[in-house]
Amino acid sequence: MKISEVSEQSGLSVDTLRYYEKIGLLPPIQRTESGIRAYGEHDVRRIDFVKCMRTAH
């Protein structure tokens, strides 16, 4: 799944997804041969978890 698709599905901006990867909230995302991020199901579940934890008190 491309970053734009994950962004639309998760409600997070592309910049936020890149930032989460940069600071380590997300593991390095696998990339295609041309360098495009290729999110898998595990990555999407991790993003959902991070979103849930943002609202935890």
Rosetta constraint file for C-alpha pairs under 8 A:
AtomPair CA 1 CA 5 HARMONIC 6.28 0.50
AtomPair CA 1 CA 6 HARMONIC 6.75 0.50
AtomPair CA 1 CA 38 HARMONIC 5.32 0.50
AtomPair CA 1 CA 39 HARMONIC 4.93 0.50
AtomPair CA 1 CA 40 HARMONIC 6.44 0.50
AtomPair CA 2 CA 6 HARMONIC 6.43 0.50
AtomPair CA 2 CA 36 HARMONIC 7.41 0.50
AtomPair CA 2 CA 37 HARMONIC 6.12 0.50
AtomPair CA 2 CA 38 HARMONIC 5.40 0.50
AtomPair CA 2 CA 39 HARMONIC 6.24 0.50
AtomPair CA 3 CA 7 HARMONIC 5.97 0.50
AtomPair CA 3 CA 14 HARMONIC 6.47 0.50
AtomPair CA 3 CA 17 HARMONIC 7.80 0.50
AtomPair CA 3 CA 37 HARMONIC 6.35 0.50
AtomPair CA 3 CA 38 HARMONIC 7.21 0.50
AtomPair CA 3 CA 39 HARMONIC 7.01 0.50
AtomPair CA 4 CA 8 HARMONIC 6.21 0.50
AtomPair CA 4 CA 14 HARMONIC 6.51 0.50
AtomPair CA 5 CA 9 HARMONIC 6.11 0.50
AtomPair CA 6 CA 10 HARMONIC 5.82 0.50
AtomPair CA 6 CA 39 HARMONIC 7.54 0.50
AtomPair CA 6 CA 44 HARMONIC 7.24 0.50
AtomPair CA 7 CA 11 HARMONIC 5.63 0.50
AtomPair CA 7 CA 12 HARMONIC 5.07 0.50
AtomPair CA 7 CA 13 HARMONIC 5.44 0.50
AtomPair CA 7 CA 14 HARMONIC 5.66 0.50
AtomPair CA 7 CA 17 HARMONIC 7.41 0.50
AtomPair CA 8 CA 12 HARMONIC 7.11 0.50
AtomPair CA 8 CA 13 HARMONIC 7.84 0.50
AtomPair CA 10 CA 47 HARMONIC 7.61 0.50
AtomPair CA 10 CA 48 HARMONIC 7.31 0.50
AtomPair CA 12 CA 16 HARMONIC 6.19 0.50
AtomPair CA 12 CA 17 HARMONIC 6.77 0.50
AtomPair CA 13 CA 17 HARMONIC 6.42 0.50
AtomPair CA 14 CA 18 HARMONIC 6.28 0.50
AtomPair CA 15 CA 19 HARMONIC 6.07 0.50
AtomPair CA 16 CA 20 HARMONIC 6.09 0.50
AtomPair CA 17 CA 21 HARMONIC 6.39 0.50
AtomPair CA 18 CA 22 HARMONIC 6.17 0.50
AtomPair CA 19 CA 23 HARMONIC 6.21 0.50
AtomPair CA 20 CA 24 HARMONIC 6.09 0.50
AtomPair CA 20 CA 25 HARMONIC 5.01 0.50
AtomPair CA 20 CA 26 HARMONIC 5.67 0.50
AtomPair CA 21 CA 25 HARMONIC 5.88 0.50
AtomPair CA 21 CA 26 HARMONIC 4.58 0.50
AtomPair CA 21 CA 27 HARMONIC 6.08 0.50
AtomPair CA 21 CA 28 HARMONIC 6.12 0.50
AtomPair CA 21 CA 29 HARMONIC 7.45 0.50
AtomPair CA 22 CA 26 HARMONIC 7.85 0.50
AtomPair CA 24 CA 28 HARMONIC 7.84 0.50
AtomPair CA 25 CA 50 HARMONIC 7.41 0.50
AtomPair CA 26 CA 43 HARMONIC 7.48 0.50
AtomPair CA 26 CA 46 HARMONIC 7.07 0.50
AtomPair CA 26 CA 47 HARMONIC 7.36 0.50
AtomPair CA 29 CA 37 HARMONIC 6.09 0.50
AtomPair CA 29 CA 38 HARMONIC 6.69 0.50
AtomPair CA 29 CA 39 HARMONIC 6.38 0.50
AtomPair CA 29 CA 43 HARMONIC 7.65 0.50
AtomPair CA 30 CA 37 HARMONIC 5.93 0.50
AtomPair CA 30 CA 38 HARMONIC 5.52 0.50
AtomPair CA 30 CA 39 HARMONIC 6.80 0.50
AtomPair CA 31 CA 35 HARMONIC 5.21 0.50
AtomPair CA 31 CA 36 HARMONIC 5.21 0.50
AtomPair CA 31 CA 37 HARMONIC 4.38 0.50
AtomPair CA 31 CA 38 HARMONIC 5.24 0.50
AtomPair CA 32 CA 36 HARMONIC 5.28 0.50
AtomPair CA 32 CA 37 HARMONIC 6.46 0.50
AtomPair CA 32 CA 38 HARMONIC 6.42 0.50
AtomPair CA 39 CA 43 HARMONIC 5.78 0.50
AtomPair CA 39 CA 44 HARMONIC 6.94 0.50
AtomPair CA 40 CA 44 HARMONIC 6.46 0.50
AtomPair CA 41 CA 45 HARMONIC 6.27 0.50
AtomPair CA 42 CA 46 HARMONIC 6.20 0.50
AtomPair CA 43 CA 47 HARMONIC 6.25 0.50
AtomPair CA 44 CA 48 HARMONIC 6.31 0.50
AtomPair CA 45 CA 49 HARMONIC 6.26 0.50
AtomPair CA 46 CA 50 HARMONIC 6.24 0.50
AtomPair CA 47 CA 51 HARMONIC 6.19 0.50
AtomPair CA 48 CA 52 HARMONIC 6.22 0.50
AtomPair CA 49 CA 53 HARMONIC 6.21 0.50
AtomPair CA 50 CA 54 HARMONIC 6.26 0.50
AtomPair CA 51 CA 55 HARMONIC 7.08 0.50
AtomPair CA 52 CA 56 HARMONIC 6.78 0.50
